Amino acid sequence: MARQKAHRRTANVSSLVAGIVCCGIALGWLLVESRQLRLADLGWLLPTILIGAGLIGVAVSVQRSRNQRRRT
């Protein structure tokens, strides 16, 4: 029996970023509900989540681009 080469799936960047944003919003809600943060403190949390998710998205895109160039 010949082994077939496994196809490696690539990460869907938009889904990754959307998931990080949703998890960050849920974390903010959890911190407010558990009284670890006040609602007024969320002014810095949401931009931090969005910037972090954007940086992760850019890093994944750059890495994918580099890997595609190496294959060709």
C-alpha positions in Angstrom: 0.0 0.0 0.0 1.4 3.3 -1.0 1.0 6.2 1.5 -0.6 9.3 0.2 0.9 12.6 1.2 -1.3 14.4 3.7 -2.7 17.7 2.6 -1.9 20.4 5.1 -4.6 22.9 5.7 -3.8 26.5 6.0 -5.3 28.8 8.6 -8.2 31.0 7.5 -6.9 34.4 8.6 -10.3 36.1 8.8 -11.8 33.4 10.9 -8.8 33.5 13.2 -9.1 37.2 13.7 -12.8 37.1 14.2 -12.4 34.3 16.8 -9.8 36.3 18.7 -12.1 39.4 18.7 -15.0 37.4 19.9 -13.0 35.8 22.7 -11.6 39.2 23.7 -15.1 40.6 23.9 -16.3 37.7 25.9 -13.3 38.1 28.3 -14.2 41.8 28.7 -17.8 40.9 29.6 -16.6 38.2 32.0 -14.2 40.7 33.8 -17.0 43.3 34.1 -19.5 40.7 35.4 -17.0 39.4 37.9 -16.4 42.9 39.1 -12.7 42.8 38.2 -13.2 45.7 35.8 -15.6 48.6 35.7 -17.5 49.3 32.5 -15.6 52.6 32.1 -12.4 50.6 32.0 -13.4 48.9 28.8 -12.3 52.0 26.9 -8.7 50.6 26.6 -9.7 46.9 26.4 -11.6 46.9 23.1 -8.9 48.8 21.1 -6.2 46.5 22.6 -8.1 43.4 21.5 -8.6 44.8 18.0 -5.0 45.8 17.6 -3.8 42.4 18.9 -6.1 40.5 16.6 -4.9 42.6 13.6 -1.3 42.0 14.4 -1.9 38.3 14.6 -3.7 38.4 11.3 -0.8 40.3 9.6 1.7 37.8 11.1 -0.2 34.8 9.7 -0.6 36.4 6.3 3.1 37.3 6.1 4.1 33.8 7.1 1.7 32.2 4.6 3.1 34.5 1.8 6.7 33.5 2.7 5.8 29.8 2.7 4.1 30.1 -0.8 7.2 31.9 -2.2 9.5 29.0 -0.9 7.3 26.4 -2.7 7.6 28.1 -6.1 
